[in-house]
Amino acid sequence: MSDTAPTVTIVVLAYNRREDLRHSLKTMLETLDYDRDRLDFIVVDNASVDGTAEMVRSEFPVVRLIVRPVNNGVSGWNDGFAVATGDYVLALDDDCQLPGDRLRRAVTECVREQADLVSFGVTSSKQEGHRFDLDEYITGLLAYWGCAVLVKRSALDILGGYDPEIFVWGNELEFMMRFLDRGFRHLHLSDVVAVHAKRSGKWSGPPAPFPARPYLANKRNFGYIAAKLLGPRDAAETLLALITDSVIDSRRLDPVCIKGTIDALRGFRHGLAHRNPVRPHVSRTYRRNFETFASPWRLSRAPSKMVRDAVFRRGLSPDRRHEWRASRPRFYPPEPRGVLEL
C-alpha cells in the first residue's frame, strides 16, 4: 500500500492464553499484507498469570505491552484504544487473527464505503468449516462478533470504547447501539474472515452439559443494555421478552434457564442506574429487529409445536428465526456484505 494508506493500530486483549497469543502475533507479523510503516501493535495483558507478559516482552519487542493489575474483562481493550495512534483500530482477541490480505481489504472497503466500523465473518481453526457468524449466532448488522472488529479511531474517541459495566458477552451490542445512535456507519464483510482458535460453543442437547454460565450472563447483560439504552416502552417490552424466553427455554432446553428470569431482572435494575437512552428511532429499531430483543412468540415454533415442546420436552423443534430474518434484509442482508446507518 502507498504511504497515503490509512495507519492501523492493532490492539490485542490477552488473558491466560499465552500460546494462542504467540501464534496469533507470529502469524500476523509474518503474513500481513499491509505496509509495516503504517502499522503498530499493542497487547493489553488483562492480569494474566501464565507468563503472557514475559513472552510478549522477550519474543515480540516490536509490540507495545500494557499490563493491567486486575482483569477488567472486555473493557480492558479500552486501555489500548486510549493510546492507539492509527487512523483505524483493529481489536482482536488473543486467539484470533486477520492474516494475509484481509486487513488491507477491510481498510480499502471501509474507505470506499465511508464506513466507521467493519465487522467480519468468523471461522474456527479447530473445526473445519464452522462459521461462528453463520452457524452459531447471527447478529446481522445490529451487532457483531467482537473477537475481530475494525473501527475508526475517531469513532472510538467519541464513544469511549466498551462499557466497563459489562465484564464479558454482550459488550458488542451495547457498543453498536451507541455507535448507530451517533449516526456512524457499519460495514459487514462476511467474505473477509477472521480466524478464531476455539471450538463451537453452540449447544446441541444432551449428553453435553447445558452452558448455564454464558446463558445466564447474557440474560443479565441483555437486561442491563435494554434498561440503559432503550426507550421506556421498548425497555419494558424487551424485559418481558427476555423473561418469557427464559421460561420457554426452561421447558425446551434445561430447567436452569428459569434462573434467567432473575438474571434479566438484576441486569435491568443495574441498567436503570446507568440510564442513557438512545434516540427513539434507534431504540425502536432494536426492539423490533434485533433477534434477542424481539418477541419470542414471533420467533418461536408454530403454536402447536411450542405447546407440545413445552409440555412434553421433545427437544429443539424448528423455529421461525430464519423466516423472521429473511423478512428483514436491511438488518440481516443475504449478500456477503451489508451497510447500515440509522
N, C-alpha and C positions, 0 to 999 in steps of 0.2 A: 504494500500500500504506500501511497505517497506521503510526504511529510506534512501534508494538509489533512490527512486522515484523522478522525477523532481519537483522542487519547482515552485509554481504558484502564481503570484500576480494578483488579480482580481481588475481591475480598472473600476469603475462605474462613468459615467458622468451624473450629475444631473442638472436639471433646472426646478424649479417650479412644480415638481411632487412629493411632499413630501409623500403623502400616497402610491403612487406606489413604491417609493423608499423604504419606510418602509416595505412594503410587500415583495419586491424583496430581500432585505437584510435578513429579518427574514427567508424567505423560503430557501435561500441559506445557511445561517448559520446553520439551523436546519436539512437540508436534504442532504447536500453534502456528497457523499460517497468518501471522499478523506482525507488523513491524515492531520489533522488540523495543525500539526507541519510543514507541507510542504506548507501551505497556508498563505497569508496575503491579507488584503482588503484595498483598497484606494477608497475614494469617492472624486471626484472633483466637487465642487459646483460652477456652472457657473453663479455666481451672482444672485442666487435665492432670491425672496422677500417673499416667503411663509413660512419661518421658516424651510427650509430644513436643513440648517447647525445646527441649535439648536437641531433639532430632532436627527440628527446623533450623536452629542456630548452627549446628555443625554441618548439615548437608545442603542447606539452601541459603547461603549468605545473601543472595540477591533479594530474598523475601524479607519484607519488614514484618517483625513479630511484635504483637501486642499480647501480653499475658494478663488475663483477668485474675483477681484474687479469689473471686467466687464465680460459680456457674450461674449465669444470669439468663439461661435459656436462649431462645432465638433472638432476643433483643441484644445479645452480645454482638451481633452484626453491626449494631449502631456505633460501636467503638471504631470499627473500620470505616464505616460511612463518614464519620466525623472528620477523619484525616485524609480521606481519599482526595486525590487531585485530578483524576481523569475527567474528561467530558462525560463519560459513561462509567457506571459501576456494574461489574458482573459479580453478583453474590452467589457463592457456591457452598453447598455442604462439603464437609471434608471427604466424603466418599463419592463425590460427584465430579464429573469432568465435562467440558465442552471442547473436545480436541479438534485438531485439524483446521479446516477452513470454516468451522461453524460460527466462531465468534466474528470473523470477517463478514460472513454472510448476514449475520444478525445485525451488525452495525450498519452495513450497507442498506439493508431493508428498512431499518429504523430511520435512517436519514431520508431515504426515499419517501417513506410514508409519513414523515414528520411526526413520528410516534415518540412517546416519552417513556415507554416500557415495552420490552419484548419478553414474552414467555415462550417456552419451548415444549416440544414433545419430550417425554422422559421414558427411556428404556432401561431394562435391568441387565447388568453384566453377569448376573448369576442365574438368570432364567431366560434362555434364548427365546426371543420373540415376544417376551412380555412387555407390554407398554403400560406404565402406571397411569398415564393420562387418558388412555383409551379403554383399558381392561379393568381398572381398579376404581378410580373416582374421576368422573368427568366434570371439570369445573366450568367449562365454557369460557366465555370472555369476562365473567364476573368475578373470577378468582384465578389462581394459577398454582402449579406445583412449585413450591418455594425452594426446592433443592438447587434450582438454577434459574436466575432471572437477571435480565439486563435492564438497568434503569438510568435515565439521565440524572446526573449528579444535581442539576438544578432542581429537579423534582424532589429528590431526596432532601435537599436543603430546606425546601418549603414544608415537606411533610414530616420530617424528623425521624424517618426510619420506622422500625417496628415498635408496637406498643409494649412497654415493659410489663404491663399487667398480664400479658399472655406469655406463659413460660414456653409452651410448645403446642402446636396444632391450632389452626385457625388464624394465625397471625397474617397469612397472606390475604385472607378475606377481609380482615379489618383494615389492612393497608390499602387494598384495592378499592374499598368503599370510599375511603378518604381521597384516594388518588382520582377516582372518577368524579367525585364531588367537586374537586378543584378544576375540573374541565380538562384534565390530562387525557392522553390518547394511548390506548392499549393495542399493541400488535401481537397476535399469536401466530407463531410459525411452527405448525405441527411437524413439518418435514425437516426442521433443524432440531436434532435430537440430542439431548443431554444423556450421559451415561451414568446411571446410578448403581453403585455396588451394593445392592441389597435385594432381598427376595420379596415377593409379593406379600403384602400384609392383609390381603383380602381373605375373609373367612368364608369357607365353602361348606361349613357344617361339621358335625362330629365325624371322626373322633378327635379332630383338633379342638383344643380349648377355645372358648369364645374370648375374643380380645377385649376384655372388660375395661382395661385401663384406658386405651385410646377412645373407646366408645364413650365412656363417662366424661373424660376430659373434653372431648369435642362438644358434648351436650352443655357442659359448663361454659366453654368458650363461646359457643354459638349464642347461648343465653346472654352472656356478657356483651357480645357485639350488638345483638339486637337492642338491648336496653340502652347501650351507649350511643348508637348511631342512627337507629331508625326513628321515624316519627311515632308519636304515641300510639295511634291505632295500629300501625304496621308492627310496632314492637310487641303490642299485646297479642296480635294475631299470630306472630311468629312464635311467641312463647307458648301459646296454645298448640300450635303445630308441633313444636318440639316435645311437649308433654304427651300429646296424643300419639306421636310416633314412638315414644318410649313405651307406652302402654301396649301398642300393637306389637312392637318388637319383643316385649317380654313374653308374649304368647307365640310369636312366629319364630323367634331366634333363640333367646335364652332368658330365663327368669331374672337374671342380674340386670337386664335392661330397664326394669322398673325403677332402679335407682337413678336412672337418667332423669326422671321427673324432678327429683330433689336437686340433682346437679344443675339442671337447667334453671330452676328457681334460684339457686345460690348464685349462679353466674349472672342472672338477670338482676338480682339485688346489687351485686357488685358493679354491674354496668350503670345502674342508676346513679351511683356515687361518682361516676366519671362521665356523666352525660354530656354529649357534644354532637347533637344530631346533624345529619347531612341534609342537603336540600330535599324538599318533599318529593320532587321528581325522582331523585336517586333512591330515596327510601322506598317509594312505591315500586320502582323497577326491581329492586332486590326482593321485596316481599312477593311479587308476582312471578319473578323469573329465575331467582336463584333456587336451585333444586332443594337444598336443605331447609330453606325458609318457606317453601311452598306448602300448601295444604296437603296433608297426607292422603286425603280421600281423592284428590285429583291425580296423584301419582301411583296409588296402590293398585292392587289387583282388582279385577271385576268384583263387585259387591258379594256375589255368591261365593267366589273363591276366598275373599277376605274373611268372611264369616266361617267358612269351612276350615281355613288355616288357623284362625283364632281359637276355634272350639276344639279341633282335633289335632292341632300342631302337626300339620302334614308337611312342614318344611317350607322351602323357598319357591313358591309358585311364581310364574312370570308376572311382572307388574307392568305399568304403563309408562315407565320412565322414558323409554326410547321414543314412544309416540309423543309424549309431552315435550321432550327436547326438540323433536323434529318440527313441532309446531312453532318453535321459537328460533328460526335460523339466524336472527340478528345476534342472539346471545350464545347459541350453540351451532356455529356455522359448519355445514357439512364439508366444506372445502378445506385444504391443508392450511389455509391462512384465514385470518379474520381480523377486523379492526373494530374497536368500539370506543366511542366518545359520547358522553352523556351531557 
